[in-house]
């Protein structure tokens, strides 16, 4: 099988999208030939020889018009050679590629995992053959097209627990994601501060992530200023952006991963933490399907969050271990990369 994937970036060192490299590598191992069109190309070393990457040149300064022209020329040349086309996340790719897939009678499948249903997704619906998503709540467009629920694609060989974890007196909290108001980092910081006020001074918080837009920069500056006013710099650490491949070591050493994102879909970062047997605490409604109540919390409510964190700190060793094993098993069974790659390829065999 020859499969064509359209995605934003292929770069093993990307902080936000390094997982796509893993997808490309694994799917490449599953098909005869994999063609990838991406807007940006970074470090692609280590990909199988049957994987061919075509970049639209965004990283080297190509403007939107130049990228669009190059995209259409590549589609004209590559779609006829492919057995199917897989559009990753951004519906605009399906809107542009759709007419080419119609002309050459190629199955176009759109992968989408977000609660929003904007006009681009609705327009893409006219062109795609089917949709693919990670969970029921990850796709909310009302459509007559088939919606394939495949789970996420977590590399469980990369994201795995340590064989032995060194004992420590510190309780390590961890969060990762773009520094944005939607992540509600201020509530996490305030919750940790509240716990320190209660005498739990051994709790530390590490946040990995960077900003991409100016409003986010203002938000980030406000967070750092808040930490400074609290005189809390020794307990809250901002590490900036980091390649996806370096994240496992932080998850493996952490006691609790906190996620207050409101995407409404299964957040990949939470699943990566679960795969490392790190306890998670999230306000994301999509996780109500797979997590026990003690691992769910509220957004914009530092006091409730502090109570939830304290309850997890006080878990018995037996209960903590049981939850950790349960979390990893959920990912291994339903969200591992090997299975996802096979499921995606199988969509084009029917």
C-alpha positions as CSV (number, residue, x, y, z in Angstrom):
1,X,0.0,0.0,0.0
2,X,1.1,3.6,-0.8
3,X,-0.3,6.0,1.7
4,X,-0.2,9.8,1.6
5,X,-0.3,11.8,4.9
6,X,-0.8,15.5,5.1
7,X,0.3,17.1,8.4
8,X,1.7,20.4,9.7
9,X,5.2,19.4,10.8
10,X,7.5,16.4,10.9
11,X,10.3,17.0,13.3
12,X,11.5,14.6,16.0
13,X,12.7,17.5,18.1
14,X,9.5,19.5,18.0
15,X,8.2,20.3,21.5
16,X,4.5,20.4,20.5
17,X,4.4,18.0,17.6
18,X,7.3,15.6,18.0
19,X,4.7,12.8,18.3
20,X,3.9,13.2,14.6
21,X,7.4,11.9,13.8
22,X,6.6,8.8,15.8
23,X,3.4,8.3,13.9
24,X,5.1,8.7,10.5
25,X,7.8,6.2,11.6
26,X,5.4,3.6,12.8
27,X,3.0,3.9,9.9
28,X,6.0,3.8,7.5
29,X,6.8,0.4,9.0
30,X,3.3,-0.8,8.3
31,X,2.9,0.2,4.6
32,X,4.9,-0.4,1.4
33,X,5.5,3.3,0.9
34,X,4.6,6.4,2.9
35,X,4.5,9.8,1.3
36,X,4.2,12.8,3.7
37,X,3.4,16.4,2.7
38,X,4.1,18.8,5.6
39,X,4.3,22.6,6.0
40,X,7.5,22.3,8.1
41,X,10.3,19.8,8.1
42,X,12.8,19.5,10.9
43,X,15.0,16.6,12.0
44,X,13.7,13.5,10.2
45,X,16.7,11.3,10.8
46,X,15.8,7.7,11.6
47,X,12.7,7.4,9.4
48,X,12.4,4.2,7.3
49,X,13.8,4.3,3.8
50,X,10.2,3.9,2.3
51,X,9.2,7.2,3.8
52,X,9.4,10.3,1.6
53,X,8.9,13.8,3.0
54,X,7.8,16.8,1.0
55,X,7.9,20.2,2.8
56,X,5.9,23.3,1.7
57,X,8.8,25.4,3.1
58,X,7.1,27.3,5.9
59,X,10.2,26.9,8.1
60,X,12.4,28.4,5.5
61,X,10.2,31.4,5.0
62,X,7.7,30.5,2.3
63,X,4.6,32.6,2.5
64,X,1.0,31.3,2.4
65,X,0.6,31.8,-1.3
66,X,3.8,30.0,-2.2
67,X,2.9,27.1,0.2
68,X,-0.5,26.8,-1.4
69,X,0.9,26.7,-4.9
70,X,3.5,24.1,-4.0
71,X,0.8,22.1,-2.1
72,X,-1.5,21.9,-5.1
73,X,1.4,21.0,-7.4
74,X,2.4,18.2,-5.1
75,X,-1.2,16.9,-4.8
76,X,-1.5,16.9,-8.6
77,X,1.6,14.7,-8.8
78,X,1.3,12.5,-5.7
79,X,-2.5,11.8,-5.2
80,X,-2.7,9.6,-8.3
81,X,0.2,7.5,-7.0
82,X,-1.4,6.9,-3.6
83,X,-3.9,4.3,-2.5
84,X,-5.4,6.7,0.1
85,X,-4.9,10.1,1.7
86,X,-4.8,10.8,5.5
87,X,-5.3,14.4,6.6
88,X,-4.0,15.0,10.1
89,X,-5.9,17.5,12.4
90,X,-6.2,20.6,10.2
91,X,-9.4,20.4,8.0
92,X,-8.0,23.0,5.6
93,X,-5.8,20.2,4.2
94,X,-8.9,18.2,3.3
95,X,-10.5,21.2,1.8
96,X,-7.6,21.7,-0.5
97,X,-6.8,18.1,-1.2
98,X,-10.5,17.1,-1.5
99,X,-11.0,17.9,-5.2
100,X,-7.9,16.0,-6.2
101,X,-9.1,13.0,-4.2
102,X,-12.5,13.2,-5.9
103,X,-11.0,13.4,-9.4
104,X,-8.6,10.5,-8.8
105,X,-11.1,8.4,-6.7
106,X,-8.9,8.2,-3.7
107,X,-10.2,7.7,-0.2
108,X,-9.7,10.8,1.9
109,X,-9.8,10.4,5.7
110,X,-9.7,13.3,8.1
111,X,-8.2,12.8,11.6
112,X,-9.6,15.3,14.1
113,X,-9.6,15.5,17.9
114,X,-11.2,18.7,19.3
115,X,-14.6,19.7,20.7
116,X,-14.8,22.7,18.3
117,X,-16.7,22.4,15.0
118,X,-15.8,25.4,12.9
119,X,-16.6,26.2,9.3
120,X,-13.5,24.6,8.0
121,X,-14.4,21.2,9.5
122,X,-17.9,21.5,8.1
123,X,-16.5,22.4,4.7
124,X,-14.1,19.5,4.9
125,X,-17.0,17.2,5.6
126,X,-18.1,17.7,1.9
127,X,-14.8,16.2,0.7
128,X,-13.8,13.5,3.1
129,X,-14.8,9.8,2.8
130,X,-14.7,9.2,6.5
131,X,-13.4,10.7,9.7
132,X,-11.1,9.3,12.3
133,X,-10.7,10.4,15.9
134,X,-9.4,9.3,19.3
135,X,-12.7,9.0,21.4
136,X,-16.4,9.7,21.2
137,X,-16.1,13.2,22.7
138,X,-13.1,14.1,20.5
139,X,-15.3,14.6,17.5
140,X,-18.6,16.5,17.8
141,X,-19.6,17.4,14.2
142,X,-22.9,16.0,13.2
143,X,-22.4,14.2,10.0
144,X,-23.6,11.2,8.0
145,X,-20.0,10.3,7.2
146,X,-18.6,7.3,9.2
147,X,-16.6,8.3,12.3
148,X,-13.9,5.8,13.2
149,X,-12.9,5.9,16.9
150,X,-9.3,4.6,16.9
151,X,-7.8,5.7,20.2
152,X,-4.6,7.8,20.4
153,X,-1.2,6.8,19.4
154,X,1.1,6.8,22.4
155,X,4.6,5.2,22.0
156,X,4.4,2.9,25.0
157,X,8.1,1.9,24.5
158,X,9.2,5.5,24.9
159,X,6.6,6.5,27.5
160,X,7.0,3.8,30.1
161,X,7.7,3.6,33.9
162,X,11.1,3.3,35.4
163,X,12.0,-0.2,36.7
164,X,13.0,1.4,40.0
165,X,12.2,4.9,41.3
166,X,14.5,6.4,43.9
167,X,12.7,7.4,47.1
168,X,12.5,11.1,47.8
169,X,10.9,13.3,50.4
170,X,9.7,15.8,47.7
171,X,6.3,15.4,46.0
172,X,6.8,16.4,42.4
173,X,3.9,17.9,40.3
174,X,4.3,18.2,36.6
175,X,2.4,19.9,33.8
176,X,3.1,20.4,30.1
177,X,1.6,22.3,27.2
178,X,1.6,25.7,25.5
179,X,1.6,28.5,28.0
180,X,-1.9,29.7,27.4
181,X,-4.9,30.9,29.5
182,X,-6.8,27.8,28.3
183,X,-4.4,25.6,30.3
184,X,-5.2,27.5,33.6
185,X,-1.7,27.3,35.0
186,X,-2.6,30.0,37.5
187,X,-5.0,27.6,39.3
188,X,-2.3,25.0,39.6
189,X,0.2,27.5,41.0
190,X,-2.4,28.8,43.5
191,X,-3.3,25.3,44.5
192,X,0.3,24.4,45.3
193,X,0.7,27.7,47.2
194,X,-2.4,26.8,49.2
195,X,-0.9,23.4,50.1
196,X,2.3,25.1,51.2
197,X,0.3,27.4,53.5
198,X,-1.1,24.2,55.0
199,X,2.4,23.0,55.8
200,X,3.0,20.7,52.8
201,X,6.2,22.5,51.9
202,X,7.7,19.5,50.1
203,X,5.5,20.0,47.0
204,X,7.3,21.2,43.9
205,X,5.7,22.1,40.5
206,X,7.5,21.9,37.1
207,X,5.9,23.4,34.0
208,X,7.2,22.6,30.5
209,X,5.9,24.7,27.6
210,X,6.4,27.9,25.6
211,X,4.4,30.6,24.0
212,X,3.7,31.1,20.3
213,X,1.5,34.2,20.2
214,X,1.9,37.6,21.8
215,X,-1.2,37.4,24.1
216,X,0.3,34.2,25.4
217,X,3.6,36.0,26.2
218,X,1.6,38.5,28.3
219,X,-0.1,35.6,30.1
220,X,3.3,33.9,30.7
221,X,4.8,37.1,32.1
222,X,1.8,37.5,34.4
223,X,2.4,33.9,35.7
224,X,6.0,34.6,36.4
225,X,5.1,37.9,38.1
226,X,2.5,36.1,40.3
227,X,5.1,33.5,41.4
228,X,7.6,36.2,42.2
229,X,5.0,38.1,44.4
230,X,4.3,34.9,46.2
231,X,8.0,34.4,46.8
232,X,7.5,31.0,45.3
233,X,10.3,30.8,42.8
234,X,12.0,27.8,44.6
235,X,8.8,25.7,44.4
236,X,7.6,26.5,40.8
237,X,9.9,25.9,37.8
238,X,9.3,27.0,34.2
239,X,11.5,24.9,31.8
240,X,10.3,26.3,28.5
241,X,9.9,24.2,25.3
242,X,11.4,20.7,25.1
243,X,11.5,17.9,22.5
244,X,8.8,15.2,23.0
245,X,11.6,12.6,23.3
246,X,12.8,14.2,26.6
247,X,9.4,14.3,28.3
248,X,9.4,10.7,29.5
249,X,12.2,11.3,32.0
250,X,10.2,14.1,33.7
251,X,7.0,12.0,33.8
252,X,8.9,9.0,35.2
253,X,10.3,11.1,38.1
254,X,7.0,12.9,38.8
255,X,4.3,11.9,41.4
256,X,1.4,13.6,39.8
257,X,0.6,15.1,36.3
258,X,-1.9,17.9,36.3
259,X,-3.9,19.0,33.2
260,X,-6.6,21.7,33.2
261,X,-7.0,21.9,29.4
262,X,-10.4,22.4,28.0
263,X,-10.0,20.8,24.6
264,X,-12.9,18.4,25.3
265,X,-11.0,15.6,23.7
266,X,-8.5,13.0,25.1
267,X,-5.4,15.0,25.7
268,X,-2.3,13.2,24.4
269,X,-0.2,14.7,27.3
270,X,-2.4,13.0,29.9
271,X,-2.2,9.7,28.1
272,X,1.6,10.0,27.9
273,X,1.7,10.5,31.7
274,X,-0.6,7.5,32.2
275,X,1.7,5.4,30.1
276,X,4.6,6.3,32.5
277,X,2.5,5.1,35.5
278,X,2.3,8.7,36.7
279,X,-0.9,9.6,38.5
280,X,-2.9,12.2,36.7
281,X,-5.4,14.9,37.7
282,X,-7.5,16.5,35.0
283,X,-10.5,18.7,34.5
284,X,-10.9,17.6,30.9
285,X,-14.4,16.1,30.5
286,X,-13.3,13.6,27.9
287,X,-11.4,11.7,30.6
288,X,-14.6,11.0,32.6
289,X,-15.0,8.0,30.3
290,X,-11.7,6.3,31.4
291,X,-10.6,7.7,34.7
292,X,-11.8,7.0,38.3
293,X,-13.4,10.0,40.1
294,X,-10.4,10.7,42.3
295,X,-8.4,11.6,39.3
296,X,-10.8,14.2,38.1
297,X,-10.9,17.8,39.2
298,X,-12.4,21.3,38.4
299,X,-11.0,24.0,36.3
300,X,-10.6,27.6,37.7
301,X,-11.0,26.3,41.2
302,X,-7.6,26.3,43.1
303,X,-9.2,25.3,46.4
304,X,-10.8,22.2,45.0
305,X,-7.7,21.4,43.1
306,X,-5.6,21.7,46.3
307,X,-8.0,19.3,48.0
308,X,-7.7,16.8,45.2
309,X,-3.9,16.9,45.2
310,X,-3.9,16.4,49.0
311,X,-6.1,13.4,48.7
312,X,-3.8,11.8,46.2
313,X,-0.7,12.6,48.4
314,X,-2.5,10.7,51.2
315,X,-3.2,7.6,49.1
316,X,-1.9,4.3,50.6
317,X,1.1,2.9,48.7
318,X,-1.1,-0.1,47.6
319,X,-3.9,2.1,46.2
320,X,-1.4,4.4,44.5
321,X,0.3,1.4,42.8
322,X,-3.0,0.0,41.8
323,X,-4.0,3.3,40.1
324,X,-0.6,3.6,38.4
325,X,-0.8,0.1,36.9
326,X,-4.5,0.7,35.8
327,X,-3.5,4.0,34.0
328,X,-0.8,2.4,32.0
329,X,-2.9,-0.6,31.1
330,X,-5.6,1.7,29.7
331,X,-3.0,3.3,27.3
332,X,-1.5,0.0,26.3
333,X,-4.9,-1.5,25.6
334,X,-6.6,1.4,23.8
335,X,-4.1,4.1,22.9
336,X,-0.8,2.6,21.9
337,X,0.9,3.6,18.7
338,X,1.4,0.1,17.2
339,X,-2.4,-0.5,17.2
340,X,-3.2,3.0,15.9
341,X,-0.9,2.6,12.9
342,X,-2.5,-0.7,12.0
343,X,-6.0,0.7,12.5
344,X,-5.3,3.7,10.2
345,X,-3.9,1.4,7.5
346,X,-6.8,-0.9,7.8
347,X,-9.2,1.9,7.0
348,X,-7.9,1.9,3.5
349,X,-8.1,-1.8,3.0
350,X,-11.9,-1.9,3.2
